[in-house]
Amino acid sequence: WLNLGINIFFLIECFVKIYSLSWKSYVSSPWNRLDFFLVIVAVVDVSLEYGSSSKASSSVRILRILRILRALRPLRVISRSKGLRIVLGTISRAIVPVLNTVAIALCAFFVFGVMAVQLIGDSTGYCSDPFVLDRAMCVGVDEATGRMRLWSARAISYYWI
């Protein structure tokens, strides 16, 4: 019932605004167009919810996806508050410079990543003797175990870059 009441309230508000402003002036504002779209979606949703039987066809149930568009209702608050409109406008104007900065940072990360692969890509091998850290020293027989020392490459390889 609360959903129905809120939707009726928004529908009455929409009709009053259209009556007081005239249709042409009402739809000239993008915020009013958003309000009108949300009211139409709410009317369709309520009519599907209360007008169909419990054994509704699958096509009617698919149309209930329109309920997702109710998430746009908080945007109605933005249309009424000048401060929120200013904040939203500022954020929308800041998106492009932030994306430019992110693109530059990604380019720098790519360059440093390629440099790191070139510098340490071949030095990730290891010796079968855990006490030997240098490839040149990984020769001969391990005195503790009696096995031959072997230099092996790690399973992670950077040669594909």
Residue, then its C-alpha position, 0 to 999 in steps of 0.5 A: w500500500l505504501n508503494l501505491g500511495i507514493n506512486i499516486f502522490f508522484l502522479i498527482e504532482c506530475f499532473v499539477k506541474i503539467y497543468s501549472l506549467s503547460w506541457k511544452s514548458y514542462v518537458s523543456s526541463p530535463w529534470n521534469r522529463l526525468d520525473f515524467f519518465l519515472v512516473i510513467v514507469a511507476v504507473v506501468d509497474v503498479s498496473l502490472e502489480y495490482g492488475s495482473s493475476s497471480k498466474a500472470s504470463s511470462s511476458v507480464r513477469i518480464l515487464r516487471i524488470l521495470r522495477i529496477l528503474r525505481a532506483l532512479r527515484p533518488l534523482r527526483v530529490i536532486s531536481r528539487s535541491k539547487g545545492l545537489r544540482i551544483v554538486l552533481g554538475t561539478i562531479s560530472r564536469a570532473i569526470v573527464p579530467v579524472l579519466n585523463t589522469v587515470a589514463i596517464a597513470l596507466c601509461a606510466f604503470f605500463v612503462f614501469g611494468v615493462m621495465a620491471v619485466q626486462l630487469i627481473g624477468d630472467s632472475t626469478g630462477y632458483c637453485s635446488d639447494p636452498f642455501v645457494l642464491d646465485r646461478a653461478m654458484c649452483v653447480g656441483v653436489d649438495e653436501a647435505t643431501g648428496r644430490m646434484r645442484l640444478w638451476s630451475a626456472r620458476a613456473i611463472s614466465y615473463y617471456w610472453i610479454 
